[in-house]
Amino acid sequence: MGFDMSPLRISLETAFTSTAVTFVLGILAANWMKEYRGRMKSLLDGIFNLPLVLPPTVVGFFLLLLFGRNGPVGKILFNIGITVIFSWPATVIAASVVSFPMMYRSARGAFEQIDLNIINAARTLGVPEWKIFLKVVLPLAWPGVAAGTVLAFARAIGEFGATLMIAGNIPGRTQTIPVAIYFAAAGGDMDKALVWVILIILISFTVIFLMNFWSEVQHKFIPYYRGR
């Protein structure tokens, strides 16, 4: 019987999908928090960053309560014939939640460094807010947004605790590389576990290389661009 490569496929599909989700949600949340001046700002910021400091198993436990058959969201989905727990979408949800703070923090930091005079100048010219965001804010903040995207992908592909809690270990469906490593080692198949460890290390090094390469390009390009 050949070596089952499905954990690699599932991990990549999960990481790319969750990164796309956190890219959109993280940017929207960061932009909203940049403008928000209410009394709940500190509380909301703490909630957005909470998955960063909580153990992944705790995050997975809360997701299990939320999306379980008797949970508030899970009950609604179950009534319309959708079961999230122990399915591939559960791996995406887990990866998205734990990687969201990476995208949110990077994007918000990048947005807050933009000179407000540039934004205000666009507003005085009558440019709509959505166009200011797409044509001014996002391009200026792009280095930080790109770094957050890479970090979110790296966090998503290495997610284990929350994934195991709500998606389980179903070969060919929910078994990601970290889960495969754990169960291979627990079952005494150290050679198989080592193969997956080496593979995820190579993927992680690739992500780090791309992030460093992007940073170097930005440092070379931005001064040249401003000089023009």
ZAGUGU-82954 format. One record per residue (C-alpha): residue in one letter; residue number from 1; y negated, x, z. Coordinates in nm, 2 decimals. Example, Ala and Ser with C-alpha at 12.3 -4.5 7.8 and 13.67 -1.06 7.14 Angstrom:
<recs>
<rec><type>A</type><seq>1</seq><north>0.45</north><east>1.23</east><up>0.78</up></rec>
<rec><type>S</type><seq>2</seq><north>0.11</north><east>1.37</east><up>0.71</up></rec>
</recs>
This chain:
<recs>
<rec><type>M</type><seq>1</seq><north>0.00</north><east>0.00</east><up>0.00</up></rec>
<rec><type>G</type><seq>2</seq><north>-0.34</north><east>0.15</east><up>-0.11</up></rec>
<rec><type>F</type><seq>3</seq><north>-0.63</north><east>0.22</east><up>0.11</up></rec>
<rec><type>D</type><seq>4</seq><north>-0.83</north><east>-0.10</east><up>0.17</up></rec>
<rec><type>M</type><seq>5</seq><north>-1.19</north><east>-0.04</east><up>0.06</up></rec>
<rec><type>S</type><seq>6</seq><north>-1.31</north><east>-0.39</east><up>0.14</up></rec>
<rec><type>P</type><seq>7</seq><north>-1.51</north><east>-0.28</east><up>0.46</up></rec>
<rec><type>L</type><seq>8</seq><north>-1.73</north><east>-0.07</east><up>0.23</up></rec>
<rec><type>R</type><seq>9</seq><north>-1.80</north><east>-0.36</east><up>0.00</up></rec>
<rec><type>I</type><seq>10</seq><north>-1.86</north><east>-0.60</east><up>0.29</up></rec>
<rec><type>S</type><seq>11</seq><north>-2.09</north><east>-0.34</east><up>0.47</up></rec>
<rec><type>L</type><seq>12</seq><north>-2.30</north><east>-0.28</east><up>0.16</up></rec>
<rec><type>E</type><seq>13</seq><north>-2.32</north><east>-0.65</east><up>0.07</up></rec>
<rec><type>T</type><seq>14</seq><north>-2.42</north><east>-0.73</east><up>0.43</up></rec>
<rec><type>A</type><seq>15</seq><north>-2.67</north><east>-0.45</east><up>0.45</up></rec>
<rec><type>F</type><seq>16</seq><north>-2.85</north><east>-0.52</east><up>0.12</up></rec>
<rec><type>T</type><seq>17</seq><north>-2.86</north><east>-0.90</east><up>0.19</up></rec>
<rec><type>S</type><seq>18</seq><north>-2.99</north><east>-0.86</east><up>0.55</up></rec>
<rec><type>T</type><seq>19</seq><north>-3.24</north><east>-0.60</east><up>0.44</up></rec>
<rec><type>A</type><seq>20</seq><north>-3.38</north><east>-0.85</east><up>0.18</up></rec>
<rec><type>V</type><seq>21</seq><north>-3.40</north><east>-1.11</east><up>0.45</up></rec>
<rec><type>T</type><seq>22</seq><north>-3.57</north><east>-0.88</east><up>0.71</up></rec>
<rec><type>F</type><seq>23</seq><north>-3.80</north><east>-0.75</east><up>0.43</up></rec>
<rec><type>V</type><seq>24</seq><north>-3.95</north><east>-1.09</east><up>0.38</up></rec>
<rec><type>L</type><seq>25</seq><north>-3.94</north><east>-1.22</east><up>0.74</up></rec>
<rec><type>G</type><seq>26</seq><north>-4.06</north><east>-0.88</east><up>0.88</up></rec>
<rec><type>I</type><seq>27</seq><north>-4.36</north><east>-0.86</east><up>0.65</up></rec>
<rec><type>L</type><seq>28</seq><north>-4.46</north><east>-1.23</east><up>0.71</up></rec>
<rec><type>A</type><seq>29</seq><north>-4.42</north><east>-1.19</east><up>1.09</up></rec>
<rec><type>A</type><seq>30</seq><north>-4.62</north><east>-0.86</east><up>1.09</up></rec>
<rec><type>N</type><seq>31</seq><north>-4.90</north><east>-1.00</east><up>0.88</up></rec>
<rec><type>W</type><seq>32</seq><north>-4.92</north><east>-1.31</east><up>1.10</up></rec>
<rec><type>M</type><seq>33</seq><north>-4.92</north><east>-1.11</east><up>1.42</up></rec>
<rec><type>K</type><seq>34</seq><north>-5.20</north><east>-0.89</east><up>1.28</up></rec>
<rec><type>E</type><seq>35</seq><north>-5.42</north><east>-1.20</east><up>1.25</up></rec>
<rec><type>Y</type><seq>36</seq><north>-5.30</north><east>-1.39</east><up>1.55</up></rec>
<rec><type>R</type><seq>37</seq><north>-5.54</north><east>-1.39</east><up>1.85</up></rec>
<rec><type>G</type><seq>38</seq><north>-5.38</north><east>-1.64</east><up>2.08</up></rec>
<rec><type>R</type><seq>39</seq><north>-5.27</north><east>-1.60</east><up>2.44</up></rec>
<rec><type>M</type><seq>40</seq><north>-4.90</north><east>-1.59</east><up>2.33</up></rec>
<rec><type>K</type><seq>41</seq><north>-4.94</north><east>-1.27</east><up>2.13</up></rec>
<rec><type>S</type><seq>42</seq><north>-4.78</north><east>-1.04</east><up>2.38</up></rec>
<rec><type>L</type><seq>43</seq><north>-4.49</north><east>-1.28</east><up>2.44</up></rec>
<rec><type>L</type><seq>44</seq><north>-4.42</north><east>-1.33</east><up>2.07</up></rec>
<rec><type>D</type><seq>45</seq><north>-4.44</north><east>-0.95</east><up>2.01</up></rec>
<rec><type>G</type><seq>46</seq><north>-4.19</north><east>-0.90</east><up>2.29</up></rec>
<rec><type>I</type><seq>47</seq><north>-3.95</north><east>-1.16</east><up>2.13</up></rec>
<rec><type>F</type><seq>48</seq><north>-3.98</north><east>-1.00</east><up>1.79</up></rec>
<rec><type>N</type><seq>49</seq><north>-3.89</north><east>-0.66</east><up>1.94</up></rec>
<rec><type>L</type><seq>50</seq><north>-3.63</north><east>-0.78</east><up>2.18</up></rec>
<rec><type>P</type><seq>51</seq><north>-3.32</north><east>-0.71</east><up>1.96</up></rec>
<rec><type>L</type><seq>52</seq><north>-3.44</north><east>-0.35</east><up>1.96</up></rec>
<rec><type>V</type><seq>53</seq><north>-3.38</north><east>-0.30</east><up>2.33</up></rec>
<rec><type>L</type><seq>54</seq><north>-3.10</north><east>-0.55</east><up>2.40</up></rec>
<rec><type>P</type><seq>55</seq><north>-2.74</north><east>-0.43</east><up>2.38</up></rec>
<rec><type>P</type><seq>56</seq><north>-2.60</north><east>-0.56</east><up>2.05</up></rec>
<rec><type>T</type><seq>57</seq><north>-2.32</north><east>-0.75</east><up>2.23</up></rec>
<rec><type>V</type><seq>58</seq><north>-2.59</north><east>-0.94</east><up>2.42</up></rec>
<rec><type>V</type><seq>59</seq><north>-2.76</north><east>-1.02</east><up>2.09</up></rec>
<rec><type>G</type><seq>60</seq><north>-2.43</north><east>-1.13</east><up>1.96</up></rec>
<rec><type>F</type><seq>61</seq><north>-2.37</north><east>-1.35</east><up>2.26</up></rec>
<rec><type>F</type><seq>62</seq><north>-2.69</north><east>-1.53</east><up>2.21</up></rec>
<rec><type>L</type><seq>63</seq><north>-2.62</north><east>-1.58</east><up>1.84</up></rec>
<rec><type>L</type><seq>64</seq><north>-2.27</north><east>-1.71</east><up>1.94</up></rec>
<rec><type>L</type><seq>65</seq><north>-2.44</north><east>-1.97</east><up>2.17</up></rec>
<rec><type>L</type><seq>66</seq><north>-2.69</north><east>-2.06</east><up>1.90</up></rec>
<rec><type>F</type><seq>67</seq><north>-2.45</north><east>-2.08</east><up>1.60</up></rec>
<rec><type>G</type><seq>68</seq><north>-2.13</north><east>-2.18</east><up>1.77</up></rec>
<rec><type>R</type><seq>69</seq><north>-1.98</north><east>-2.52</east><up>1.71</up></rec>
<rec><type>N</type><seq>70</seq><north>-2.15</north><east>-2.66</east><up>2.02</up></rec>
<rec><type>G</type><seq>71</seq><north>-2.47</north><east>-2.47</east><up>1.98</up></rec>
<rec><type>P</type><seq>72</seq><north>-2.80</north><east>-2.63</east><up>1.87</up></rec>
<rec><type>V</type><seq>73</seq><north>-2.79</north><east>-2.48</east><up>1.52</up></rec>
<rec><type>G</type><seq>74</seq><north>-2.41</north><east>-2.46</east><up>1.49</up></rec>
<rec><type>K</type><seq>75</seq><north>-2.37</north><east>-2.83</east><up>1.57</up></rec>
<rec><type>I</type><seq>76</seq><north>-2.61</north><east>-2.94</east><up>1.30</up></rec>
<rec><type>L</type><seq>77</seq><north>-2.45</north><east>-2.71</east><up>1.04</up></rec>
<rec><type>F</type><seq>78</seq><north>-2.10</north><east>-2.83</east><up>1.15</up></rec>
<rec><type>N</type><seq>79</seq><north>-2.20</north><east>-3.19</east><up>1.09</up></rec>
<rec><type>I</type><seq>80</seq><north>-2.28</north><east>-3.11</east><up>0.73</up></rec>
<rec><type>G</type><seq>81</seq><north>-1.96</north><east>-2.92</east><up>0.68</up></rec>
<rec><type>I</type><seq>82</seq><north>-2.09</north><east>-2.56</east><up>0.73</up></rec>
<rec><type>T</type><seq>83</seq><north>-1.93</north><east>-2.32</east><up>0.97</up></rec>
<rec><type>V</type><seq>84</seq><north>-2.11</north><east>-1.99</east><up>1.03</up></rec>
<rec><type>I</type><seq>85</seq><north>-1.91</north><east>-1.83</east><up>1.31</up></rec>
<rec><type>F</type><seq>86</seq><north>-1.64</north><east>-1.59</east><up>1.18</up></rec>
<rec><type>S</type><seq>87</seq><north>-1.76</north><east>-1.59</east><up>0.82</up></rec>
<rec><type>W</type><seq>88</seq><north>-1.94</north><east>-1.35</east><up>0.60</up></rec>
<rec><type>P</type><seq>89</seq><north>-2.28</north><east>-1.52</east><up>0.65</up></rec>
<rec><type>A</type><seq>90</seq><north>-2.24</north><east>-1.44</east><up>1.02</up></rec>
<rec><type>T</type><seq>91</seq><north>-2.23</north><east>-1.07</east><up>0.94</up></rec>
<rec><type>V</type><seq>92</seq><north>-2.56</north><east>-1.11</east><up>0.76</up></rec>
<rec><type>I</type><seq>93</seq><north>-2.72</north><east>-1.30</east><up>1.05</up></rec>
<rec><type>A</type><seq>94</seq><north>-2.61</north><east>-1.04</east><up>1.30</up></rec>
<rec><type>A</type><seq>95</seq><north>-2.74</north><east>-0.75</east><up>1.08</up></rec>
<rec><type>S</type><seq>96</seq><north>-3.06</north><east>-0.93</east><up>1.01</up></rec>
<rec><type>V</type><seq>97</seq><north>-3.14</north><east>-1.00</east><up>1.37</up></rec>
<rec><type>V</type><seq>98</seq><north>-3.07</north><east>-0.65</east><up>1.50</up></rec>
<rec><type>S</type><seq>99</seq><north>-3.26</north><east>-0.48</east><up>1.21</up></rec>
<rec><type>F</type><seq>100</seq><north>-3.56</north><east>-0.72</east><up>1.21</up></rec>
<rec><type>P</type><seq>101</seq><north>-3.76</north><east>-0.51</east><up>1.47</up></rec>
<rec><type>M</type><seq>102</seq><north>-3.74</north><east>-0.20</east><up>1.24</up></rec>
<rec><type>M</type><seq>103</seq><north>-3.90</north><east>-0.39</east><up>0.96</up></rec>
<rec><type>Y</type><seq>104</seq><north>-4.15</north><east>-0.58</east><up>1.18</up></rec>
<rec><type>R</type><seq>105</seq><north>-4.27</north><east>-0.27</east><up>1.37</up></rec>
<rec><type>S</type><seq>106</seq><north>-4.32</north><east>-0.05</east><up>1.07</up></rec>
<rec><type>A</type><seq>107</seq><north>-4.49</north><east>-0.32</east><up>0.87</up></rec>
<rec><type>R</type><seq>108</seq><north>-4.72</north><east>-0.42</east><up>1.15</up></rec>
<rec><type>G</type><seq>109</seq><north>-4.82</north><east>-0.06</east><up>1.22</up></rec>
<rec><type>A</type><seq>110</seq><north>-4.90</north><east>-0.01</east><up>0.85</up></rec>
<rec><type>F</type><seq>111</seq><north>-5.10</north><east>-0.33</east><up>0.83</up></rec>
<rec><type>E</type><seq>112</seq><north>-5.31</north><east>-0.24</east><up>1.14</up></rec>
<rec><type>Q</type><seq>113</seq><north>-5.40</north><east>0.09</east><up>0.99</up></rec>
<rec><type>I</type><seq>114</seq><north>-5.57</north><east>-0.07</east><up>0.68</up></rec>
<rec><type>D</type><seq>115</seq><north>-5.95</north><east>-0.04</east><up>0.69</up></rec>
<rec><type>L</type><seq>116</seq><north>-6.08</north><east>-0.40</east><up>0.75</up></rec>
<rec><type>N</type><seq>117</seq><north>-6.39</north><east>-0.32</east><up>0.54</up></rec>
<rec><type>I</type><seq>118</seq><north>-6.17</north><east>-0.32</east><up>0.23</up></rec>
<rec><type>I</type><seq>119</seq><north>-6.02</north><east>-0.66</east><up>0.32</up></rec>
<rec><type>N</type><seq>120</seq><north>-6.36</north><east>-0.81</east><up>0.41</up></rec>
<rec><type>A</type><seq>121</seq><north>-6.51</north><east>-0.68</east><up>0.08</up></rec>
<rec><type>A</type><seq>122</seq><north>-6.24</north><east>-0.87</east><up>-0.11</up></rec>
<rec><type>R</type><seq>123</seq><north>-6.31</north><east>-1.18</east><up>0.09</up></rec>
<rec><type>T</type><seq>124</seq><north>-6.68</north><east>-1.17</east><up>0.02</up></rec>
<rec><type>L</type><seq>125</seq><north>-6.59</north><east>-1.16</east><up>-0.35</up></rec>
<rec><type>G</type><seq>126</seq><north>-6.41</north><east>-1.49</east><up>-0.31</up></rec>
<rec><type>V</type><seq>127</seq><north>-6.06</north><east>-1.35</east><up>-0.35</up></rec>
<rec><type>P</type><seq>128</seq><north>-5.79</north><east>-1.59</east><up>-0.21</up></rec>
<rec><type>E</type><seq>129</seq><north>-5.61</north><east>-1.48</east><up>0.10</up></rec>
<rec><type>W</type><seq>130</seq><north>-5.27</north><east>-1.47</east><up>-0.07</up></rec>
<rec><type>K</type><seq>131</seq><north>-5.41</north><east>-1.26</east><up>-0.35</up></rec>
<rec><type>I</type><seq>132</seq><north>-5.57</north><east>-1.02</east><up>-0.10</up></rec>
<rec><type>F</type><seq>133</seq><north>-5.23</north><east>-0.98</east><up>0.07</up></rec>
<rec><type>L</type><seq>134</seq><north>-5.04</north><east>-0.91</east><up>-0.25</up></rec>
<rec><type>K</type><seq>135</seq><north>-5.31</north><east>-0.70</east><up>-0.43</up></rec>
<rec><type>V</type><seq>136</seq><north>-5.48</north><east>-0.52</east><up>-0.14</up></rec>
<rec><type>V</type><seq>137</seq><north>-5.29</north><east>-0.53</east><up>0.19</up></rec>
<rec><type>L</type><seq>138</seq><north>-4.93</north><east>-0.48</east><up>0.07</up></rec>
<rec><type>P</type><seq>139</seq><north>-5.01</north><east>-0.19</east><up>-0.17</up></rec>
<rec><type>L</type><seq>140</seq><north>-5.21</north><east>-0.01</east><up>0.10</up></rec>
<rec><type>A</type><seq>141</seq><north>-4.94</north><east>-0.06</east><up>0.36</up></rec>
<rec><type>W</type><seq>142</seq><north>-4.65</north><east>0.02</east><up>0.12</up></rec>
<rec><type>P</type><seq>143</seq><north>-4.55</north><east>0.36</east><up>0.26</up></rec>
<rec><type>G</type><seq>144</seq><north>-4.50</north><east>0.20</east><up>0.61</up></rec>
<rec><type>V</type><seq>145</seq><north>-4.33</north><east>-0.10</east><up>0.46</up></rec>
<rec><type>A</type><seq>146</seq><north>-4.09</north><east>0.12</east><up>0.26</up></rec>
<rec><type>A</type><seq>147</seq><north>-4.00</north><east>0.32</east><up>0.56</up></rec>
<rec><type>G</type><seq>148</seq><north>-3.93</north><east>0.00</east><up>0.76</up></rec>
<rec><type>T</type><seq>149</seq><north>-3.71</north><east>-0.12</east><up>0.48</up></rec>
<rec><type>V</type><seq>150</seq><north>-3.50</north><east>0.20</east><up>0.48</up></rec>
<rec><type>L</type><seq>151</seq><north>-3.47</north><east>0.19</east><up>0.86</up></rec>
<rec><type>A</type><seq>152</seq><north>-3.37</north><east>-0.17</east><up>0.85</up></rec>
<rec><type>F</type><seq>153</seq><north>-3.10</north><east>-0.10</east><up>0.60</up></rec>
<rec><type>A</type><seq>154</seq><north>-2.97</north><east>0.19</east><up>0.81</up></rec>
<rec><type>R</type><seq>155</seq><north>-2.96</north><east>-0.02</east><up>1.12</up></rec>
<rec><type>A</type><seq>156</seq><north>-2.79</north><east>-0.31</east><up>0.93</up></rec>
<rec><type>I</type><seq>157</seq><north>-2.51</north><east>-0.10</east><up>0.79</up></rec>
<rec><type>G</type><seq>158</seq><north>-2.43</north><east>0.05</east><up>1.13</up></rec>
<rec><type>E</type><seq>159</seq><north>-2.43</north><east>-0.28</east><up>1.32</up></rec>
<rec><type>F</type><seq>160</seq><north>-2.12</north><east>-0.33</east><up>1.53</up></rec>
<rec><type>G</type><seq>161</seq><north>-2.16</north><east>-0.53</east><up>1.86</up></rec>
<rec><type>A</type><seq>162</seq><north>-2.33</north><east>-0.84</east><up>1.74</up></rec>
<rec><type>T</type><seq>163</seq><north>-2.12</north><east>-0.85</east><up>1.42</up></rec>
<rec><type>L</type><seq>164</seq><north>-1.80</north><east>-0.84</east><up>1.62</up></rec>
<rec><type>M</type><seq>165</seq><north>-1.92</north><east>-1.12</east><up>1.85</up></rec>
<rec><type>I</type><seq>166</seq><north>-2.00</north><east>-1.38</east><up>1.59</up></rec>
<rec><type>A</type><seq>167</seq><north>-1.81</north><east>-1.26</east><up>1.28</up></rec>
<rec><type>G</type><seq>168</seq><north>-1.50</north><east>-1.11</east><up>1.43</up></rec>
<rec><type>N</type><seq>169</seq><north>-1.26</north><east>-0.88</east><up>1.25</up></rec>
<rec><type>I</type><seq>170</seq><north>-1.13</north><east>-1.05</east><up>0.94</up></rec>
<rec><type>P</type><seq>171</seq><north>-1.00</north><east>-0.80</east><up>0.68</up></rec>
<rec><type>G</type><seq>172</seq><north>-1.16</north><east>-0.87</east><up>0.34</up></rec>
<rec><type>R</type><seq>173</seq><north>-1.41</north><east>-1.12</east><up>0.49</up></rec>
<rec><type>T</type><seq>174</seq><north>-1.60</north><east>-0.99</east><up>0.79</up></rec>
<rec><type>Q</type><seq>175</seq><north>-1.46</north><east>-0.64</east><up>0.86</up></rec>
<rec><type>T</type><seq>176</seq><north>-1.75</north><east>-0.40</east><up>0.81</up></rec>
<rec><type>I</type><seq>177</seq><north>-1.71</north><east>-0.02</east><up>0.84</up></rec>
<rec><type>P</type><seq>178</seq><north>-1.81</north><east>0.00</east><up>1.21</up></rec>
<rec><type>V</type><seq>179</seq><north>-1.56</north><east>-0.27</east><up>1.29</up></rec>
<rec><type>A</type><seq>180</seq><north>-1.29</north><east>-0.11</east><up>1.08</up></rec>
<rec><type>I</type><seq>181</seq><north>-1.35</north><east>0.22</east><up>1.27</up></rec>
<rec><type>Y</type><seq>182</seq><north>-1.32</north><east>0.06</east><up>1.61</up></rec>
<rec><type>F</type><seq>183</seq><north>-0.99</north><east>-0.12</east><up>1.53</up></rec>
<rec><type>A</type><seq>184</seq><north>-0.84</north><east>0.17</east><up>1.34</up></rec>
<rec><type>A</type><seq>185</seq><north>-0.91</north><east>0.40</east><up>1.64</up></rec>
<rec><type>A</type><seq>186</seq><north>-0.79</north><east>0.13</east><up>1.88</up></rec>
<rec><type>G</type><seq>187</seq><north>-0.47</north><east>0.10</east><up>1.68</up></rec>
<rec><type>G</type><seq>188</seq><north>-0.40</north><east>0.47</east><up>1.68</up></rec>
<rec><type>D</type><seq>189</seq><north>-0.47</north><east>0.52</east><up>1.31</up></rec>
<rec><type>M</type><seq>190</seq><north>-0.71</north><east>0.81</east><up>1.36</up></rec>
<rec><type>D</type><seq>191</seq><north>-0.69</north><east>0.93</east><up>1.00</up></rec>
<rec><type>K</type><seq>192</seq><north>-0.81</north><east>0.60</east><up>0.87</up></rec>
<rec><type>A</type><seq>193</seq><north>-1.09</north><east>0.59</east><up>1.13</up></rec>
<rec><type>L</type><seq>194</seq><north>-1.20</north><east>0.94</east><up>1.03</up></rec>
<rec><type>V</type><seq>195</seq><north>-1.22</north><east>0.84</east><up>0.67</up></rec>
<rec><type>W</type><seq>196</seq><north>-1.46</north><east>0.55</east><up>0.76</up></rec>
<rec><type>V</type><seq>197</seq><north>-1.66</north><east>0.77</east><up>0.99</up></rec>
<rec><type>I</type><seq>198</seq><north>-1.71</north><east>1.04</east><up>0.72</up></rec>
<rec><type>L</type><seq>199</seq><north>-1.81</north><east>0.77</east><up>0.47</up></rec>
<rec><type>I</type><seq>200</seq><north>-2.07</north><east>0.60</east><up>0.70</up></rec>
<rec><type>I</type><seq>201</seq><north>-2.21</north><east>0.95</east><up>0.79</up></rec>
<rec><type>L</type><seq>202</seq><north>-2.25</north><east>1.02</east><up>0.42</up></rec>
<rec><type>I</type><seq>203</seq><north>-2.43</north><east>0.68</east><up>0.37</up></rec>
<rec><type>S</type><seq>204</seq><north>-2.65</north><east>0.75</east><up>0.67</up></rec>
<rec><type>F</type><seq>205</seq><north>-2.74</north><east>1.10</east><up>0.55</up></rec>
<rec><type>T</type><seq>206</seq><north>-2.83</north><east>0.95</east><up>0.21</up></rec>
<rec><type>V</type><seq>207</seq><north>-3.06</north><east>0.70</east><up>0.37</up></rec>
<rec><type>I</type><seq>208</seq><north>-3.23</north><east>0.97</east><up>0.57</up></rec>
<rec><type>F</type><seq>209</seq><north>-3.27</north><east>1.19</east><up>0.26</up></rec>
<rec><type>L</type><seq>210</seq><north>-3.42</north><east>0.91</east><up>0.07</up></rec>
<rec><type>M</type><seq>211</seq><north>-3.66</north><east>0.83</east><up>0.36</up></rec>
<rec><type>N</type><seq>212</seq><north>-3.77</north><east>1.20</east><up>0.38</up></rec>
<rec><type>F</type><seq>213</seq><north>-3.80</north><east>1.22</east><up>0.00</up></rec>
<rec><type>W</type><seq>214</seq><north>-4.02</north><east>0.91</east><up>0.00</up></rec>
<rec><type>S</type><seq>215</seq><north>-4.24</north><east>1.05</east><up>0.28</up></rec>
<rec><type>E</type><seq>216</seq><north>-4.29</north><east>1.38</east><up>0.09</up></rec>
<rec><type>V</type><seq>217</seq><north>-4.38</north><east>1.20</east><up>-0.23</up></rec>
<rec><type>Q</type><seq>218</seq><north>-4.64</north><east>0.99</east><up>-0.04</up></rec>
<rec><type>H</type><seq>219</seq><north>-4.80</north><east>1.29</east><up>0.12</up></rec>
<rec><type>K</type><seq>220</seq><north>-4.83</north><east>1.46</east><up>-0.22</up></rec>
<rec><type>F</type><seq>221</seq><north>-4.94</north><east>1.16</east><up>-0.41</up></rec>
<rec><type>I</type><seq>222</seq><north>-5.19</north><east>0.99</east><up>-0.18</up></rec>
<rec><type>P</type><seq>223</seq><north>-5.43</north><east>1.29</east><up>-0.14</up></rec>
<rec><type>Y</type><seq>224</seq><north>-5.43</north><east>1.34</east><up>-0.52</up></rec>
<rec><type>Y</type><seq>225</seq><north>-5.49</north><east>0.97</east><up>-0.58</up></rec>
<rec><type>R</type><seq>226</seq><north>-5.78</north><east>0.96</east><up>-0.33</up></rec>
<rec><type>G</type><seq>227</seq><north>-5.93</north><east>1.27</east><up>-0.49</up></rec>
<rec><type>R</type><seq>228</seq><north>-5.96</north><east>1.09</east><up>-0.82</up></rec>
</recs>
